[in-house]
Amino acid sequence: MSGHAEALPPAVAEDCAHRFACLADPTRLRLLHAVAVTGTATVGELTELLGISQSTCSHHVRTLAEAGFVVAEREGTTTRISAAGGHASFPLAAEAALGLLAAPGGDRGPVDVTVRSLVGRDWPAVRRVYAEGIATGNATFETEVPTRAELDAKWLAGHRWVAEVDGQVAGWAALTRVSERACYAGVAETSVYVGAAFRGRGVGKALLHKQITAADADGLWTLQNSVFPENRASLVLHRAAGFRAVGVRERIGQLDGAWRDTVLLERRAPN
């Protein structure tokens, strides 16, 4: 087996399988959806809504409750069903099974990678790395590299970094404010790009570590990023750095005439 793959721990696999099995029934899925969108409902209301018998409804409610997706509470002669926290953790089970939940790492990355502030002479290399990212088709909706002036205007001063390996610019990272409104002053979007010749060497990890520590020190409270689902390396990188998946934005934009989804990720600074 190539790489440094590790087996999914038995306890995690068991939990994932239990959650997957629980939702492997269409009626159960319809029940969970009904409870999730209404917030709460009685067994009687659910049986009427779904057109199923009370015994069938009660059976599926018990299964959902055992898996942590709903909470069932008696109210006199009826049972009221409410959404629980388990439905929110289900995406994490899927991410674990797909290897997207790498163990969180607090170290700065490999010792042969040096991260420093971006300076004027770096711009040609930064734009070259940007072009290599665009060429993958899974890094950005951009189809052409923005000009230096465009990037200089939007990237936050003090939050522009390059990674060097053997004296060469191997990658870059930058932050962009998501809004000019004062209430979002501490929210920024991350960008991390690694050159084609340096991928898989920990360059992205070193850049993201520097980006996060500098953002925390500067009082930024939320970092976010939108990643194509196909960009598994970026998903693993951000999840390992403490980002959580907020959700999938389906058909959010077109790239080369094709609709693409993105996964919205975010990280909150420690309180």
C-alpha positions as CSV (number, residue, x, y, z in Angstrom):
1,M,0.0,0.0,0.0
2,S,1.4,3.4,-1.0
3,G,1.6,6.5,1.1
4,H,1.1,6.5,4.9
5,A,-2.4,5.2,5.1
6,E,-3.7,4.2,8.5
7,A,-6.6,1.8,9.2
8,L,-9.9,3.4,10.4
9,P,-10.1,2.7,14.1
10,P,-12.6,-0.1,14.9
11,A,-14.6,2.1,17.3
12,V,-14.9,4.9,14.6
13,A,-15.9,2.3,12.0
14,E,-18.5,0.8,14.2
15,D,-20.0,4.3,14.9
16,C,-20.0,5.2,11.2
17,A,-21.6,1.9,10.2
18,H,-24.3,2.3,12.9
19,R,-25.2,5.8,11.6
20,F,-25.2,4.7,8.0
21,A,-27.3,1.7,8.7
22,C,-29.8,3.8,10.6
23,L,-30.4,6.0,7.5
24,A,-30.5,3.2,5.0
25,D,-34.3,3.1,5.0
26,P,-36.4,5.5,2.9
27,T,-39.2,5.7,5.5
28,R,-36.7,6.5,8.2
29,L,-35.1,9.2,6.1
30,R,-38.6,10.7,5.5
31,L,-39.3,10.7,9.2
32,L,-36.0,12.4,10.1
33,H,-36.5,15.0,7.4
34,A,-40.1,15.7,8.7
35,V,-38.8,16.2,12.3
36,A,-35.8,18.2,11.2
37,V,-37.9,20.7,9.2
38,T,-40.7,21.0,11.7
39,G,-38.5,21.0,14.8
40,T,-40.9,18.8,16.7
41,A,-43.9,16.6,16.0
42,T,-46.0,13.9,17.7
43,V,-46.1,10.3,16.5
44,G,-49.7,10.8,15.4
45,E,-48.7,13.9,13.3
46,L,-45.9,11.9,11.7
47,T,-48.0,8.9,10.9
48,E,-50.5,11.2,9.2
49,L,-47.9,13.2,7.3
50,L,-46.1,10.1,6.0
51,G,-49.1,7.9,5.5
52,I,-47.7,5.0,7.6
53,S,-49.1,3.1,10.6
54,Q,-48.4,4.1,14.2
55,S,-46.5,0.9,14.9
56,T,-44.3,1.4,11.9
57,C,-43.7,5.0,12.9
58,S,-42.8,4.1,16.5
59,H,-40.4,1.4,15.3
60,H,-38.5,3.8,13.1
61,V,-38.5,6.6,15.8
62,R,-36.9,4.2,18.3
63,T,-34.2,3.3,15.8
64,L,-33.5,7.0,15.0
65,A,-33.5,7.8,18.8
66,E,-31.0,5.0,19.5
67,A,-28.6,6.5,16.8
68,G,-29.0,9.9,18.3
69,F,-30.8,11.6,15.5
70,V,-34.1,12.3,17.4
71,V,-35.3,12.5,21.0
72,A,-38.6,10.9,21.9
73,E,-40.4,12.3,25.0
74,R,-43.7,11.2,26.5
75,E,-46.4,13.8,26.8
76,G,-49.4,12.3,28.5
77,T,-50.7,9.6,26.1
78,T,-48.6,10.7,23.2
79,T,-45.0,10.8,22.2
80,R,-43.4,14.0,20.9
81,I,-40.3,13.7,18.6
82,S,-37.7,16.4,18.4
83,A,-34.5,16.7,16.4
84,A,-31.3,15.8,18.3
85,G,-27.7,16.6,17.6
86,G,-26.9,13.3,15.9
87,H,-28.1,14.6,12.5
88,A,-25.4,17.3,12.6
89,S,-22.6,14.8,13.4
90,F,-23.6,12.4,10.5
91,P,-21.5,14.3,8.0
92,L,-18.5,13.8,10.3
93,A,-19.1,10.0,10.1
94,A,-19.0,10.2,6.3
95,E,-15.8,12.2,6.4
96,A,-14.2,9.7,8.7
97,A,-15.1,6.8,6.5
98,L,-13.7,8.7,3.4
99,G,-10.5,9.6,5.2
100,L,-11.2,13.3,5.4
101,L,-10.7,13.5,9.2
102,A,-7.0,13.4,9.5
103,A,-5.8,13.6,13.1
104,P,-5.5,17.3,14.0
105,G,-1.9,18.5,13.8
106,G,-0.6,21.5,15.7
107,D,2.9,21.4,14.4
108,R,4.2,23.8,11.7
109,G,5.0,21.1,9.1
110,P,8.2,19.7,7.7
111,V,11.5,21.2,8.8
112,D,12.7,21.7,5.2
113,V,9.9,24.2,4.5
114,T,10.4,27.9,5.4
115,V,7.4,30.2,5.5
116,R,8.0,33.9,5.4
117,S,6.2,37.1,4.4
118,L,5.6,37.7,0.7
119,V,7.8,40.4,-0.8
120,G,7.9,42.2,-4.1
121,R,10.3,39.8,-5.8
122,D,8.0,36.8,-5.1
123,W,5.1,38.0,-7.3
124,P,6.2,36.2,-10.5
125,A,6.5,32.9,-8.6
126,V,3.3,33.4,-6.7
127,R,1.4,34.0,-10.0
128,R,3.1,30.9,-11.5
129,V,1.9,28.7,-8.6
130,Y,-1.5,30.3,-9.0
131,A,-1.5,29.2,-12.6
132,E,-0.5,25.7,-11.7
133,G,-3.5,25.5,-9.3
134,I,-5.9,26.8,-12.0
135,A,-4.6,24.1,-14.3
136,T,-5.8,21.3,-12.0
137,G,-9.4,22.4,-12.6
138,N,-10.2,21.7,-8.9
139,A,-8.6,24.7,-7.1
140,T,-10.7,27.7,-8.0
141,F,-13.4,29.1,-10.2
142,E,-10.8,31.5,-11.7
143,T,-9.7,30.6,-15.3
144,E,-7.0,33.2,-15.6
145,V,-4.4,34.3,-13.0
146,P,-5.4,37.7,-11.6
147,T,-2.9,40.5,-12.0
148,R,-0.5,41.5,-9.3
149,A,-2.5,44.7,-8.8
150,E,-5.7,42.8,-8.4
151,L,-4.2,40.5,-5.8
152,D,-2.4,43.2,-4.0
153,A,-5.7,45.2,-3.7
154,K,-7.7,42.3,-2.2
155,W,-5.2,40.4,0.0
156,L,-4.9,41.5,3.6
157,A,-1.7,43.2,4.4
158,G,0.3,41.2,7.0
159,H,-1.4,38.0,6.0
160,R,0.5,37.1,2.8
161,W,2.9,34.2,3.0
162,V,5.2,32.2,0.8
163,A,6.8,28.9,1.5
164,E,10.3,28.2,0.3
165,V,12.0,24.8,-0.3
166,D,15.6,24.8,-1.3
167,G,15.4,28.5,-2.0
168,Q,12.5,28.2,-4.4
169,V,9.0,29.5,-3.8
170,A,7.0,26.3,-3.4
171,G,3.6,27.8,-2.5
172,W,1.7,30.8,-1.1
173,A,-1.1,31.6,1.3
174,A,-3.2,34.8,1.7
175,L,-6.3,36.1,3.4
176,T,-9.1,38.1,1.9
177,R,-11.8,39.9,3.9
178,V,-15.3,38.5,3.2
179,S,-17.0,41.8,3.7
180,E,-16.4,45.5,4.3
181,R,-19.1,45.6,7.0
182,A,-17.8,46.2,10.5
183,C,-19.6,43.2,11.9
184,Y,-17.5,40.9,9.7
185,A,-14.2,42.7,10.3
186,G,-12.7,39.5,11.9
187,V,-13.8,37.1,9.1
188,A,-11.5,36.3,6.3
189,E,-11.3,33.8,3.4
190,T,-8.2,31.6,3.2
191,S,-6.3,30.8,0.0
192,V,-3.5,28.2,0.0
193,Y,-1.7,27.1,-3.2
194,V,1.2,24.7,-3.6
195,G,3.3,24.4,-6.7
196,A,3.0,21.3,-8.8
197,A,6.5,20.1,-8.1
198,F,6.1,20.4,-4.3
199,R,2.8,18.8,-3.6
200,G,2.7,16.1,-1.0
201,R,5.7,17.5,0.9
202,G,3.8,19.3,3.7
203,V,4.1,22.7,2.1
204,G,0.3,23.4,2.4
205,K,0.4,22.3,6.1
206,A,3.2,24.7,6.9
207,L,1.5,27.6,5.1
208,L,-1.9,27.0,6.7
209,H,-0.3,26.7,10.1
210,K,1.4,30.1,9.7
211,Q,-1.8,31.6,8.3
212,I,-3.8,30.4,11.3
213,T,-1.4,31.5,14.0
214,A,-1.0,34.9,12.4
215,A,-4.8,35.3,12.1
216,D,-5.3,34.4,15.7
217,A,-2.6,36.8,16.9
218,D,-4.2,39.6,14.8
219,G,-7.7,39.1,16.3
220,L,-9.4,37.5,13.4
221,W,-12.1,35.3,14.8
222,T,-13.2,33.2,11.7
223,L,-11.4,31.8,8.8
224,Q,-13.4,30.2,6.0
225,N,-12.8,28.6,2.7
226,S,-14.8,27.0,-0.2
227,V,-13.3,23.9,-1.6
228,F,-14.4,21.7,-4.5
229,P,-15.4,18.3,-3.2
230,E,-13.0,16.8,-5.8
231,N,-10.1,18.6,-4.1
232,R,-9.6,15.9,-1.4
233,A,-6.1,17.1,-0.5
234,S,-7.4,20.5,0.4
235,L,-10.3,19.1,2.4
236,V,-7.9,16.9,4.4
237,L,-5.5,19.8,4.9
238,H,-8.2,22.1,6.3
239,R,-10.0,19.5,8.4
240,A,-6.6,18.5,10.0
241,A,-6.0,22.2,10.8
242,G,-9.3,22.4,12.7
243,F,-11.7,23.6,10.1
244,R,-15.2,22.1,10.1
245,A,-17.5,21.4,7.2
246,V,-20.5,23.8,7.4
247,G,-22.2,22.3,4.4
248,V,-22.2,21.7,0.6
249,R,-23.3,24.6,-1.6
250,E,-24.7,22.7,-4.6
251,R,-24.3,24.1,-8.1
252,I,-22.9,27.3,-6.6
253,G,-21.1,28.3,-9.8
254,Q,-20.0,27.3,-13.3
255,L,-16.5,26.4,-14.3
256,D,-15.8,25.9,-18.0
257,G,-19.6,25.5,-18.6
258,A,-20.2,22.9,-15.9
259,W,-22.0,23.5,-12.6
260,R,-19.8,22.8,-9.6
261,D,-20.4,22.3,-5.9
262,T,-18.2,23.6,-3.1
263,V,-17.8,22.5,0.5
264,L,-17.9,25.5,2.9
265,L,-15.3,25.2,5.7
266,E,-14.7,27.4,8.6
267,R,-12.5,27.7,11.7
268,R,-13.2,29.8,14.8
269,A,-10.4,31.2,16.8
270,P,-10.1,29.9,20.4
271,N,-12.1,32.0,22.9
